[in-house]
Protein backbone atom coordinates (compact mmCIF):
# COMPACT_ATOMS: atom_id res chain seq x y z
CA UNK A 1 0.00 0.00 0.00
CA UNK A 2 2.97 2.34 0.48
CA UNK A 3 3.41 2.22 -3.31
CA UNK A 4 0.12 4.05 -3.96
CA UNK A 5 0.81 7.62 -5.06
CA UNK A 6 -2.56 8.69 -3.61
CA UNK A 7 -1.41 7.55 -0.14
CA UNK A 8 1.78 9.62 -0.10
CA UNK A 9 -0.07 12.78 0.95
CA UNK A 10 2.11 15.72 1.97
CA UNK A 11 5.33 13.93 0.96
CA UNK A 12 4.60 14.63 -2.74
CA UNK A 13 3.16 18.14 -2.41
CA UNK A 14 6.41 20.08 -2.55
CA UNK A 15 8.64 17.99 -4.83
CA UNK A 16 8.41 15.06 -7.23
CA UNK A 17 10.11 11.96 -5.77
CA UNK A 18 13.17 10.89 -7.72
CA UNK A 19 11.63 7.53 -8.66
CA UNK A 20 8.92 9.33 -10.69
CA UNK A 21 11.16 11.71 -12.66
CA UNK A 22 11.46 10.73 -16.31
CA UNK A 23 14.66 11.17 -18.32
CA UNK A 24 14.56 14.46 -20.27
CA UNK A 25 13.79 12.83 -23.63
CA UNK A 26 10.63 11.19 -22.26
CA UNK A 27 9.18 14.17 -20.41
CA UNK A 28 5.96 15.71 -21.77
CA UNK A 29 6.07 19.08 -23.49
CA UNK A 30 3.30 21.67 -23.19
CA UNK A 31 0.45 20.73 -25.53
CA UNK A 32 -2.40 23.20 -26.16
CA UNK A 33 -6.03 21.97 -26.28
CA UNK A 34 -6.94 20.51 -29.68
CA UNK A 35 -10.14 21.56 -31.44
CA UNK A 36 -9.91 19.09 -34.34
CA UNK A 37 -10.56 15.75 -32.60
CA UNK A 38 -13.92 14.61 -34.01
CA UNK A 39 -17.07 15.10 -31.94
CA UNK A 40 -19.95 12.79 -32.89
CA UNK A 41 -23.50 13.51 -31.74
CA UNK A 42 -25.56 10.32 -31.45
CA UNK A 43 -28.84 12.17 -31.01
CA UNK A 44 -29.76 11.87 -34.70
CA UNK A 45 -29.01 8.15 -35.01
CA UNK A 46 -32.52 7.17 -36.09
CA UNK A 47 -32.72 9.86 -38.77
CA UNK A 48 -29.08 9.97 -39.95
CA UNK A 49 -27.75 6.46 -39.27
CA UNK A 50 -25.70 6.22 -42.48
CA UNK A 51 -24.12 9.64 -41.92
CA UNK A 52 -23.25 8.86 -38.29
CA UNK A 53 -21.71 5.54 -39.27
CA UNK A 54 -19.59 7.35 -41.85
CA UNK A 55 -18.48 9.86 -39.21
CA UNK A 56 -17.48 7.05 -36.82
CA UNK A 57 -15.54 5.15 -39.47
CA UNK A 58 -13.76 8.30 -40.67
CA UNK A 59 -12.77 9.31 -37.13
CA UNK A 60 -11.61 5.76 -36.43
CA UNK A 61 -9.45 5.76 -39.55
CA UNK A 62 -7.95 9.23 -39.20
CA UNK A 63 -7.61 9.63 -35.43
CA UNK A 64 -8.49 6.34 -33.74
CA UNK A 65 -10.31 8.59 -31.26
CA UNK A 66 -13.50 10.62 -31.10
CA UNK A 67 -15.70 12.27 -28.49
CA UNK A 68 -19.30 11.12 -28.22
CA UNK A 69 -22.19 13.32 -27.08
CA UNK A 70 -25.92 12.65 -26.56
CA UNK A 71 -25.04 9.01 -26.09
CA UNK A 72 -27.92 8.01 -23.82
CA UNK A 73 -26.03 7.60 -20.53
CA UNK A 74 -27.55 10.12 -18.14
CA UNK A 75 -25.64 13.17 -16.95
CA UNK A 76 -26.41 12.17 -13.36
CA UNK A 77 -24.85 8.72 -13.79
CA UNK A 78 -21.81 10.16 -15.61
CA UNK A 79 -21.18 12.45 -12.65
CA UNK A 80 -22.02 9.90 -9.96
CA UNK A 81 -19.32 7.42 -11.00
CA UNK A 82 -16.69 10.18 -10.94
CA UNK A 83 -17.81 11.29 -7.47
CA UNK A 84 -17.97 7.77 -6.05
CA UNK A 85 -14.67 6.87 -7.72
CA UNK A 86 -13.01 9.82 -6.00
CA UNK A 87 -14.67 8.82 -2.70
CA UNK A 88 -13.03 5.40 -3.02
CA UNK A 89 -9.56 6.96 -3.24
CA UNK A 90 -10.37 9.24 -0.31
CA UNK A 91 -11.07 6.25 1.96
CA UNK A 92 -8.66 5.54 4.82
CA UNK A 93 -5.75 3.28 3.89
CA UNK A 94 -7.19 0.44 5.98
CA UNK A 95 -10.40 0.48 3.92
CA UNK A 96 -8.56 0.15 0.62
CA UNK A 97 -5.78 -2.23 1.54
CA UNK A 98 -7.76 -5.44 1.05
CA UNK A 99 -8.03 -4.59 -2.66
CA UNK A 100 -4.33 -3.84 -3.14
CA UNK A 101 -2.53 -6.65 -4.95
CA UNK A 102 0.56 -7.43 -6.99
CA UNK A 103 -1.30 -10.34 -8.60
CA UNK A 104 -2.55 -9.37 -12.11
CA UNK A 105 -5.06 -12.26 -12.00
CA UNK A 106 -6.97 -10.87 -9.03
CA UNK A 107 -10.43 -9.73 -10.14
CA UNK A 108 -10.71 -6.56 -8.04
CA UNK A 109 -7.26 -5.07 -7.98
CA UNK A 110 -5.92 -1.78 -6.68
CA UNK A 111 -2.40 -0.93 -7.81
CA UNK A 112 -0.07 1.95 -8.60
CA UNK A 113 1.72 2.92 -11.82
CA UNK A 114 1.93 0.06 -14.38
CA UNK A 115 4.44 -2.56 -13.24
CA UNK A 116 5.78 -0.95 -10.09
CA UNK A 117 8.40 -3.53 -9.12
CA UNK A 118 9.90 -3.94 -12.61
CA UNK A 119 9.71 -0.49 -14.23
CA UNK A 120 12.66 1.92 -14.14
CA UNK A 121 10.48 4.98 -13.46
CA UNK A 122 7.03 5.05 -11.86
CA UNK A 123 3.97 6.76 -13.32
CA UNK A 124 1.81 9.27 -11.46
CA UNK A 125 -1.33 7.13 -11.31
CA UNK A 126 -3.21 4.69 -9.12
CA UNK A 127 -5.85 2.42 -10.62
CA UNK A 128 -8.63 0.21 -9.32
CA UNK A 129 -9.86 -2.32 -11.86
CA UNK A 130 -12.54 -4.99 -11.83
CA UNK A 131 -14.75 -6.94 -14.25
CA UNK A 132 -18.40 -5.95 -14.64
CA UNK A 133 -20.17 -8.48 -16.86
CA UNK A 134 -22.16 -10.51 -16.10
CA UNK A 135 -22.86 -8.13 -13.23
CA UNK A 136 -24.26 -10.81 -10.91
CA UNK A 137 -21.00 -12.76 -11.18
CA UNK A 138 -18.80 -9.94 -9.92
CA UNK A 139 -20.71 -7.26 -7.99
CA UNK A 140 -20.34 -9.15 -4.69
CA UNK A 141 -16.55 -8.70 -4.98
CA UNK A 142 -16.77 -4.91 -5.37
CA UNK A 143 -16.27 -2.48 -2.47
CA UNK A 144 -19.14 -1.97 -0.04
CA UNK A 145 -17.58 1.34 0.97
CA UNK A 146 -18.28 3.96 -0.40
CA UNK A 147 -21.84 2.93 0.36
CA UNK A 148 -23.10 3.75 -3.16
CA UNK A 149 -20.26 2.03 -5.02
CA UNK A 150 -22.10 -1.13 -6.06
CA UNK A 151 -25.33 0.66 -6.92
CA UNK A 152 -23.72 3.42 -8.99
CA UNK A 153 -21.08 1.36 -10.79
CA UNK A 154 -23.56 -1.47 -11.39
CA UNK A 155 -26.02 0.86 -13.12
CA UNK A 156 -23.23 2.60 -15.02
CA UNK A 157 -21.68 -0.65 -16.28
CA UNK A 158 -25.03 -1.79 -17.72
CA UNK A 159 -25.56 1.51 -19.56
CA UNK A 160 -22.00 1.79 -20.86
CA UNK A 161 -21.98 -1.79 -22.10
CA UNK A 162 -25.21 -1.11 -23.98
CA UNK A 163 -23.60 1.96 -25.57
CA UNK A 164 -20.39 0.11 -26.40
CA UNK A 165 -22.27 -2.71 -28.14
CA UNK A 166 -24.23 -0.14 -30.13
CA UNK A 167 -20.99 1.47 -31.29
CA UNK A 168 -19.60 -1.92 -32.27
CA UNK A 169 -22.77 -2.63 -34.30
CA UNK A 170 -22.35 0.71 -36.09
CA UNK A 171 -18.67 -0.02 -36.77
CA UNK A 172 -19.60 -3.50 -37.99
CA UNK A 173 -22.08 -1.96 -40.42
CA UNK A 174 -19.58 0.67 -41.54
CA UNK A 175 -16.96 -1.97 -42.31
CA UNK A 176 -19.45 -4.07 -44.24
CA UNK A 177 -19.19 -7.03 -41.87
CA UNK A 178 -22.03 -9.44 -41.25
CA UNK A 179 -24.53 -8.30 -38.63
CA UNK A 180 -23.44 -9.16 -35.09
CA UNK A 181 -19.83 -9.86 -36.01
CA UNK A 182 -18.61 -8.30 -32.74
CA UNK A 183 -21.22 -10.10 -30.67
CA UNK A 184 -20.51 -13.24 -28.71
CA UNK A 185 -17.07 -13.94 -27.34
CA UNK A 186 -15.40 -10.91 -28.98
CA UNK A 187 -17.25 -8.48 -26.70
CA UNK A 188 -18.35 -10.49 -23.66
CA UNK A 189 -15.78 -9.09 -21.22
CA UNK A 190 -16.37 -5.69 -19.62
CA UNK A 191 -13.60 -4.18 -17.49
CA UNK A 192 -13.83 -1.00 -15.46
CA UNK A 193 -10.77 0.96 -14.36
CA UNK A 194 -11.06 3.90 -11.96
CA UNK A 195 -7.88 5.91 -12.39
CA UNK A 196 -6.65 8.57 -10.01
CA UNK A 197 -3.94 11.13 -10.78
CA UNK A 198 -3.15 13.21 -7.66
CA UNK A 199 -1.91 16.80 -7.76
CA UNK A 200 1.64 16.91 -9.03
CA UNK A 201 4.07 19.68 -7.96
CA UNK A 202 5.82 19.63 -11.38
CA UNK A 203 3.92 17.84 -14.19
CA UNK A 204 6.73 18.62 -16.67
CA UNK A 205 8.84 15.89 -15.02
CA UNK A 206 6.35 13.00 -15.00
CA UNK A 207 3.61 11.12 -16.84
CA UNK A 208 0.40 9.70 -15.43
CA UNK A 209 0.53 7.04 -18.14
CA UNK A 210 3.18 6.61 -20.84
CA UNK A 211 2.57 6.40 -24.56
CA UNK A 212 0.51 3.27 -25.25
CA UNK A 213 -2.39 1.75 -27.13
CA UNK A 214 -5.18 -0.26 -25.48
CA UNK A 215 -5.07 -4.04 -26.00
CA UNK A 216 -8.81 -4.75 -26.09
CA UNK A 217 -11.58 -4.01 -28.60
CA UNK A 218 -12.99 -0.61 -27.62
CA UNK A 219 -12.48 1.96 -24.83
CA UNK A 220 -15.04 4.41 -23.47
CA UNK A 221 -13.51 7.06 -21.18
CA UNK A 222 -15.47 9.28 -18.82
CA UNK A 223 -12.85 11.94 -18.06
CA UNK A 224 -15.04 14.49 -16.32
CA UNK A 225 -13.94 18.13 -16.60
CA UNK A 226 -10.20 17.79 -15.91
CA UNK A 227 -7.84 17.64 -18.91
CA UNK A 228 -4.86 15.32 -19.10
CA UNK A 229 -5.41 12.91 -21.99
CA UNK A 230 -3.20 13.41 -25.06
CA UNK A 231 -3.48 11.56 -28.38
CA UNK A 232 -0.70 11.04 -30.91
CA UNK A 233 -1.53 11.94 -34.53
CA UNK A 234 1.03 12.40 -37.31
CA UNK A 235 3.81 12.35 -34.68
CA UNK A 236 2.22 15.27 -32.79
CA UNK A 237 0.55 15.13 -29.40
CA UNK A 238 -2.99 16.54 -29.26
CA UNK A 239 -4.63 17.43 -25.94
CA UNK A 240 -8.19 16.10 -25.71
CA UNK A 241 -10.23 18.94 -24.25
CA UNK A 242 -12.99 17.62 -21.93
CA UNK A 243 -16.56 18.15 -23.14
CA UNK A 244 -19.41 18.12 -20.61
CA UNK A 245 -20.82 14.60 -20.18
CA UNK A 246 -19.06 13.25 -23.27
CA UNK A 247 -17.30 9.93 -23.69
CA UNK A 248 -13.90 9.74 -25.31
CA UNK A 249 -13.98 6.62 -27.47
CA UNK A 250 -10.86 4.99 -28.83
CA UNK A 251 -10.16 2.09 -31.14
CA UNK A 252 -8.14 -0.71 -29.53
CA UNK A 253 -5.53 -3.04 -31.00
CA UNK A 254 -7.97 -5.95 -31.49
CA UNK A 255 -10.32 -3.78 -33.54
CA UNK A 256 -7.40 -2.61 -35.68
CA UNK A 257 -6.43 -6.23 -36.32
CA UNK A 258 -9.97 -7.48 -37.04
CA UNK A 259 -10.48 -4.57 -39.47
CA UNK A 260 -7.18 -5.56 -41.14
CA UNK A 261 -5.76 -2.11 -40.48
CA UNK A 262 -8.74 -0.15 -41.80
CA UNK A 263 -9.31 1.29 -38.33
CA UNK A 264 -6.40 2.65 -36.29
CA UNK A 265 -5.56 2.27 -32.64
CA UNK A 266 -3.96 5.58 -31.73
CA UNK A 267 -1.25 5.90 -29.10
CA UNK A 268 -2.13 8.09 -26.14
CA UNK A 269 -0.75 9.18 -22.78
CA UNK A 270 -1.85 11.04 -19.65
CA UNK A 271 -0.25 14.12 -18.08
CA UNK A 272 -1.16 15.05 -14.47
CA UNK A 273 -1.95 18.56 -13.26
CA UNK A 274 -0.46 20.88 -10.65
CA UNK A 275 -3.85 22.56 -10.12
CA UNK A 276 -6.36 19.77 -9.54
CA UNK A 277 -6.42 16.02 -9.01
CA UNK A 278 -7.97 13.98 -11.82
CA UNK A 279 -10.21 10.92 -11.44
CA UNK A 280 -11.46 9.11 -14.54
CA UNK A 281 -13.58 6.03 -15.21
CA UNK A 282 -12.46 3.88 -18.13
CA UNK A 283 -14.51 1.03 -19.59
CA UNK A 284 -12.92 -1.59 -21.82
CA UNK A 285 -14.89 -3.98 -24.03
CA UNK A 286 -12.76 -7.07 -24.53
CA UNK A 287 -12.74 -10.57 -26.03
CA UNK A 288 -12.45 -13.67 -23.89
CA UNK A 289 -8.83 -14.60 -23.25
CA UNK A 290 -9.06 -17.72 -25.41
CA UNK A 291 -10.83 -15.97 -28.31
CA UNK A 292 -9.30 -16.38 -31.75
CA UNK A 293 -8.28 -12.99 -33.16
CA UNK A 294 -7.63 -12.51 -36.88
CA UNK A 295 -8.53 -10.12 -39.71
CA UNK A 296 -12.18 -10.58 -40.69
CA UNK A 297 -12.27 -12.91 -43.68
CA UNK A 298 -14.62 -10.63 -45.62
CA UNK A 299 -12.02 -7.82 -45.39
CA UNK A 300 -9.22 -9.94 -46.82
CA UNK A 301 -8.68 -10.56 -50.55
CA UNK A 302 -5.93 -10.52 -53.19
CA UNK A 303 -5.75 -6.73 -53.23
CA UNK A 304 -6.01 -6.52 -49.45
CA UNK A 305 -4.04 -9.45 -47.98
CA UNK A 306 -4.04 -10.08 -44.23
CA UNK A 307 -1.71 -7.77 -42.32
CA UNK A 308 -1.85 -9.80 -39.10
CA UNK A 309 -1.54 -13.42 -38.04
CA UNK A 310 -4.24 -15.43 -36.30
CA UNK A 311 -3.66 -15.80 -32.55
CA UNK A 312 -5.36 -16.29 -29.22
CA UNK A 313 -6.10 -13.10 -27.34
CA UNK A 314 -4.27 -14.34 -24.25
CA UNK A 315 -1.05 -14.55 -26.28
CA UNK A 316 -1.38 -10.90 -27.25
CA UNK A 317 -2.06 -9.91 -23.65
CA UNK A 318 1.10 -11.65 -22.46
CA UNK A 319 3.16 -9.80 -25.08
CA UNK A 320 1.41 -6.52 -24.31
CA UNK A 321 2.10 -6.70 -20.59
CA UNK A 322 5.77 -7.30 -21.39
CA UNK A 323 5.96 -4.48 -23.93
CA UNK A 324 4.08 -1.61 -22.22
CA UNK A 325 7.17 0.10 -20.91
CA UNK A 326 6.68 3.47 -22.57
CA UNK A 327 9.98 3.01 -24.38
CA UNK A 328 8.77 2.75 -27.97
CA UNK A 329 8.11 -0.99 -28.33
CA UNK A 330 5.12 -1.72 -30.58
CA UNK A 331 3.27 -4.83 -29.32
CA UNK A 332 1.62 -5.25 -32.73
CA UNK A 333 4.88 -5.96 -34.53
CA UNK A 334 5.25 -9.58 -33.43
CA UNK A 335 1.71 -10.34 -34.67
CA UNK A 336 2.13 -8.92 -38.15
CA UNK A 337 2.40 -11.20 -41.18
Buried (B, 14 or more C-beta within 10 A) or exposed (E): EEBBBBBBEEEBEEEBEEEBBBEEEBBBEEBEEBEEBBBBBBEEBEEBEEEBBEBBBBBBBBBBBBBBBEBEBEEEBBBBBBEBBBBBBEBEEEBBBEBBBEEEEBBBBBBBBBBBEEBEBBBBBBBBBBBBBEBEEBBEEBBEEBEEBBEBBBBBBBBBBEBBBBBBBBBBBBBEBEEEBBEEBBBBBBBBBBBBBBBBEBBEBBBBBBBBBBBBBBBBBBBBEBBBBBBBBEEEBBBBBBBEBBBBBBBBBBBBBBBBBBBBBBBBBBBBBEEEBBBBBBBBBBBBBEBEBBBBEEBBEEEEEBBBBEBBBBBBBEBBEEBBBBEEBEBBEEBEE
